[in-house]
Amino acid sequence: MWEALSEPFRYRRPKTLVEEADRGATVKRPKQKAKDWRATLRRIWHYLSHRKGRLSLVLLMVLLSSALTLLGPYLIGRAIDHYLEGPGGKPWLLFLGGLVAVYVLSSVVSWLQNIWMISIAQETVYRMRVDLFGHLHKLPIPFFAKRQRGELMSRMTNDMDNVSSTLNSSAIQIFSSVLILVGTVIVMLLLSPLLTLLTFLVVPLMAIGMRWITRRTGVLFKERQRNLGELNGYIEETLSGQRIVKAFSQEERVIREFEDRNLRIKLSGFWAQAISGFIPKVMNGLNNLSFAIIAGIGGILAIRGAITVGVIVIFVEYARQFTRPLNDLANQWNTLLSAIAGAERVFEILDEDVEAKDEAASRSLDSVQGAVAFSNVSFSYNPGEQTLKDITFEARPGETIAIIGPTGAGKTSLIQLLSRFYEADSGTITVDGHEITSIRRESLRSHMAFVLQDSFLFEGTIRENIRYGKLDATDEQVEAAAKLANAHSFIVRLPGGYDKILQGDGSGISQGQKQLLAIARAILADPAILVLDEATSSIDTVTEIKIQEGLQRLMEGRTSFVIAHRLNTIRRADQILVLKDGRLLERGSHEELLAKPGLYSELFHGNVQLS
């Protein structure tokens, strides 16, 4: 039993948490930190201000509720002085009726303010979620390349929930506590300045305790939120890669890493809650101390005739109401800290720079022939580390351009530049003679379609997934695209056919069938420029034949860029670009490149491996 009771106290705070928490307690915080908190609160207020009318009603109800809370004890004290030794009768009954009315009205007002505030809070969080989700879709591809999906999901869910729970209850409670505190002090001063001064004796102790606790809990709550986001990202990553985990028998290692990350949440959460848990204990102790002081000194003053018994009763109740708001403020302060930490993480994403806006003179292209030209294009993901160096080539409308080279040669990067997911460091890229920087991104990408190695399917029916390429397509157009892609035959054999529900990862159909659906989606989009990135890798021979037939129909009459490791998939290309270390080493048709010594010839004859 002793071991079970003492186990929590054996938790050791991680060194980083100890250093940060103690530094927060002993070192003056940077001004920038306080400025960030104020900015966060101002931004939350900006969302709340969308419902100013209802928010004004809530504030009015809080004001009325606070006044009624102060009025009840005052009436009781006065009644003791006037009616305790009186004859009773009608005045006493009227007083009781009035007292009941005060407390009933107080309950009704409290209920109304809670209901209205909950509706405001939910609408505020709704707007924040909409803004965050919309902003995520405006962010550039490089942002997502550097972030875990699970960590982003944590900001959309866990952090938003923290904000929601705080706005639902804590916001009203904090405001109400401040009003009651101010009102209590004013009435107490009017009744007896001496007893008021005695009540204030516990305030310095409260301030010292609160300062010591909150300086530590702020760091710990932030650490907990960060650890939770990292754990969500790890869970999402491992669940998505279950096949790889099992294929390499890495279950034990994955479980150990999960336990390490889970332990960090356990420790940060334990210390955040344990230290913040001191607040109600400290406040209750000081509350009892204040009660004892007022009862003792007040009794002596009453005996000497300095004050009445009714005033002592009022002060006893007000002393509790004086410490109760402080207790509520202390308790809600931790919730507020957690909510601000969550809101800051949300606003961090909202403050990320969106994908660069289209240039002022950019235009939309109604139609595209498909002529593409790169002229001395260089690009780097990181400064000083060039990925592409002086790439120059031209693709005429309807040509098929095959891009090959070792892993890391820059094949995919070249396509990223063409679609403007990234911007070139130097050089120009044109489509139909127009620099792509002068074309609106949405317009440029609407004339392009992608068939990637890992085709992504959304949760929904097969019909909906194909229609993603053209949302206004009819059912007949969807089925026609599927037939051209050689997908119709396997679709109709599935239970439900085109209305079969697919999961988000496309489970229930094979990798090859996913590729056929991706081809159908691209056919339906009817693009002028087509990108095939390893579209036939990891596919069995029979399925590959079907995919190749579908691709040939898709590529017909379109400018196509084909990235592949298999040389037999690019023999028919009009041009073959051979990349290595970010440079364009060779360019020409299959026959032209075989006729001269070079990397392509060595690749074709098996003297060099692409990987």
Long-range contacts (C-beta under 8 A, 24 or more apart in sequence): 8-270, 8-274, 11-266, 11-267, 11-270, 11-271, 12-267, 13-267, 13-271, 14-264, 14-267, 14-268, 16-223, 17-219, 17-220, 17-223, 17-267, 17-268, 17-271, 20-219, 20-223, 21-215, 21-216, 21-219, 21-220, 21-271, 22-216, 24-215, 24-216, 24-218, 24-219, 25-212, 25-215, 25-216, 36-344, 37-340, 40-340, 40-343, 40-344, 40-347, 41-340, 43-343, 43-347, 44-124, 44-163, 44-167, 44-343, 47-124, 47-127, 47-128, 48-120, 48-124, 48-167, 50-123, 50-124, 50-127, 51-120, 51-123, 51-124, 54-116, 54-119, 54-120, 55-120, 57-116, 58-113, 58-116, 58-117, 58-120, 58-172, 59-175, 61-109, 61-110, 61-112, 61-113, 61-116, 62-113, 62-172, 62-175, 62-176, 62-179, 63-179, 64-109, 65-106, 65-109, 65-110, 65-113, 65-176, 66-176, 66-179, 66-180, 66-183, 67-183, 68-102, 68-103, 68-105, 68-106, 68-109, 69-106, 69-180, 69-321, 70-180, 70-183, 70-184, 70-187, 70-318, 70-321, 71-102, 72-99, 72-102, 72-103, 72-106, 73-313, 73-314, 73-317, 73-318, 73-321, 74-187, 74-314, 75-99, 75-102, 76-313, 76-314, 76-317, 77-310, 77-311, 77-313, 77-314, 77-317, 78-310, 78-314, 79-310, 80-308, 80-309, 80-310, 80-313, 81-308, 81-309, 81-310, 81-311, 82-310, 84-309, 84-310, 113-172, 114-169, 114-172, 117-167, 117-168, 117-169, 117-171, 117-172, 118-168, 120-167, 121-164, 121-167, 121-168, 121-171, 122-164, 122-168, 124-163, 124-167, 125-160, 125-163, 125-164, 125-167, 128-160, 128-163, 128-346, 129-156, 129-160, 131-350, 132-156, 132-160, 132-346, 132-349, 132-350, 135-349, 135-350, 135-352, 135-354, 136-349, 138-354, 138-355, 139-352, 139-353, 139-354, 139-355, 140-353, 140-354, 140-355, 140-356, 140-421, 140-422, 141-416, 141-421, 141-422, 142-381, 142-422, 143-352, 148-230, 148-233, 148-234, 148-236, 148-237, 149-233, 149-236, 149-237, 150-229, 150-231, 150-232, 150-233, 150-234, 150-235, 150-236, 150-237, 151-229, 151-230, 151-232, 151-233, 152-349, 153-232, 153-236, 154-228, 154-229, 154-232, 154-233, 155-229, 155-342, 155-345, 155-346, 155-348, 155-349, 158-225, 158-228, 158-229, 158-232, 158-342, 159-225, 159-229, 159-341, 159-342, 159-343, 159-345, 159-346, 160-342, 160-346, 161-342, 162-225, 162-338, 162-339, 162-341, 162-342, 162-343, 163-339, 163-342, 163-343, 163-346, 165-335, 165-339, 166-335, 166-336, 166-338, 166-339, 167-339, 170-332, 170-335, 170-336, 170-339, 173-328, 173-332, 174-328, 174-329, 174-332, 174-336, 176-325, 176-328, 177-324, 177-325, 177-326, 177-328, 177-329, 177-332, 178-325, 178-329, 180-321, 180-324, 180-325, 181-322, 181-325, 181-326, 181-329, 184-318, 184-321, 184-322, 184-325, 185-322, 187-314, 187-318, 188-315, 188-318, 188-322, 191-307, 191-311, 191-314, 191-315, 192-301, 192-307, 192-311, 192-315, 194-297, 194-301, 195-294, 195-297, 195-298, 195-301, 195-307, 195-311, 195-315, 198-293, 198-294, 198-297, 199-290, 199-293, 199-294, 199-315, 199-318, 199-319, 199-322, 201-290, 201-293, 202-286, 202-287, 202-289, 202-290, 202-323, 203-326, 205-286, 206-282, 206-283, 206-286, 206-323, 206-326, 206-330, 209-278, 209-279, 209-282, 209-286, 210-279, 210-330, 210-333, 213-275, 213-276, 213-278, 213-279, 213-282, 213-330, 214-333, 214-334, 214-337, 216-275, 217-272, 217-275, 217-276, 217-334, 217-337, 218-337, 218-341, 220-268, 220-271, 220-272, 220-275, 221-272, 221-334, 221-337, 221-338, 221-341, 222-341, 223-268, 223-272, 224-265, 224-268, 224-269, 224-272, 224-338, 225-338, 225-341, 225-342, 225-345, 227-261, 227-264, 227-265, 227-268, 228-265, 229-345, 230-261, 230-264, 231-258, 231-261, 231-262, 231-264, 231-265, 234-258, 234-261, 240-505, 272-334, 276-334, 279-327, 279-330, 279-331, 279-333, 279-334, 280-327, 280-330, 280-331, 282-330, 283-323, 283-326, 283-327, 283-330, 283-331, 284-327, 286-323, 287-319, 287-320, 287-323, 287-324, 287-327, 290-319, 290-322, 290-323, 291-316, 291-319, 291-320, 294-319, 355-441, 356-423, 358-440, 358-441, 359-437, 359-438, 361-438, 362-437, 362-438, 362-439, 362-440, 363-434, 363-438, 363-439, 363-440, 363-443, 364-439, 364-440, 364-442, 364-443, 365-431, 365-432, 365-434, 365-439, 365-443, 365-444, 365-447, 367-528, 368-431, 368-432, 368-447, 368-528, 368-529, 369-397, 369-432, 369-528, 370-395, 370-396, 370-397, 370-398, 370-399, 370-431, 370-432, 370-528, 370-529, 370-558, 370-559, 371-395, 371-396, 371-397, 371-430, 371-431, 371-432, 371-433, 371-559, 372-401, 372-418, 372-429, 372-430, 372-431, 372-529, 372-559, 373-428, 373-429, 373-430, 374-414, 374-427, 374-428, 374-429, 375-427, 375-428, 375-429, 375-430, 376-426, 376-427, 376-428, 377-417, 377-424, 377-426, 377-427, 377-428, 377-429, 378-424, 378-425, 378-426, 378-427, 379-410, 379-413, 379-417, 379-422, 379-424, 379-425, 380-425, 381-413, 381-422, 386-425, 386-582, 387-413, 387-582, 388-413, 388-414, 388-417, 388-424, 388-582, 389-582, 389-583, 390-427, 390-583, 390-584, 391-427, 391-583, 391-584, 392-427, 392-584, 393-575, 393-577, 393-584, 393-587, 395-559, 395-561, 395-575, 396-559, 396-574, 397-528, 397-559, 398-557, 398-558, 398-559, 399-559, 399-560, 399-574, 399-575, 400-555, 400-559, 400-560, 400-562, 400-572, 400-573, 400-574, 400-575, 401-559, 401-560, 401-561, 401-562, 401-573, 401-574, 401-575, 401-576, 401-577, 402-562, 402-563, 402-564, 402-570, 402-573, 402-575, 402-576, 402-577, 403-561, 403-562, 403-563, 403-576, 403-577, 403-579, 404-563, 404-564, 404-565, 404-567, 404-570, 404-576, 404-577, 404-578, 404-579, 404-600, 404-603, 404-610, 405-578, 405-579, 405-580, 405-610, 406-580, 406-610, 406-611, 407-610, 407-611, 408-581, 409-579, 409-580, 409-581, 409-582, 410-579, 410-581, 410-582, 411-563, 411-579, 412-533, 412-563, 413-582, 414-579, 415-531, 415-533, 415-561, 415-563, 418-448, 418-529, 418-531, 418-561, 419-444, 419-445, 419-448, 419-450, 419-531, 420-444, 420-445, 431-529, 447-527, 447-528, 447-529, 448-527, 448-528, 448-529, 448-530, 448-531, 449-521, 449-522, 449-525, 449-527, 449-529, 449-530, 449-531, 450-522, 450-530, 450-531, 450-533, 451-515, 451-518, 451-519, 451-522, 451-530, 451-531, 451-532, 451-533, 451-535, 451-551, 451-554, 452-518, 452-533, 452-534, 452-535, 453-533, 453-534, 453-535, 453-537, 453-538, 455-506, 455-514, 455-515, 455-517, 455-518, 456-506, 457-502, 457-504, 457-505, 457-506, 457-514, 457-517, 458-502, 458-504, 459-501, 459-502, 459-503, 459-504, 460-501, 460-502, 461-496, 461-498, 461-499, 461-500, 461-501, 461-502, 462-491, 462-494, 462-497, 462-498, 462-499, 462-500, 462-502, 462-517, 463-498, 463-499, 465-502, 465-517, 465-521, 466-517, 466-520, 466-521, 466-524, 467-524, 468-521, 469-520, 469-521, 469-522, 469-523, 469-524, 469-525, 470-524, 470-525, 470-526, 473-524, 477-524, 478-520, 478-524, 481-520, 481-521, 481-523, 481-524, 482-516, 482-517, 482-520, 484-520, 484-523, 484-550, 484-553, 484-554, 485-516, 485-517, 485-519, 485-520, 485-523, 485-550, 485-553, 485-554, 486-516, 486-519, 486-546, 486-547, 486-549, 486-550, 487-513, 487-516, 487-517, 487-519, 487-520, 487-550, 490-516, 510-543, 511-538, 511-539, 512-539, 512-540, 512-543, 512-544, 512-546, 512-547, 513-543, 515-539, 515-543, 515-547, 516-543, 516-546, 516-547, 516-550, 519-547, 519-550, 519-551, 519-554, 520-550, 522-554, 523-550, 523-553, 523-554, 527-558, 528-558, 528-559, 529-558, 529-559, 529-560, 529-561, 530-554, 530-555, 530-558, 530-559, 530-560, 530-561, 531-560, 531-561, 531-563, 532-560, 532-561, 532-562, 532-563, 532-564, 533-563, 534-563, 534-564, 534-565, 535-562, 535-564, 536-564, 536-566, 536-569, 537-564, 537-565, 537-566, 565-610, 565-611, 567-603, 567-604, 576-600, 578-603
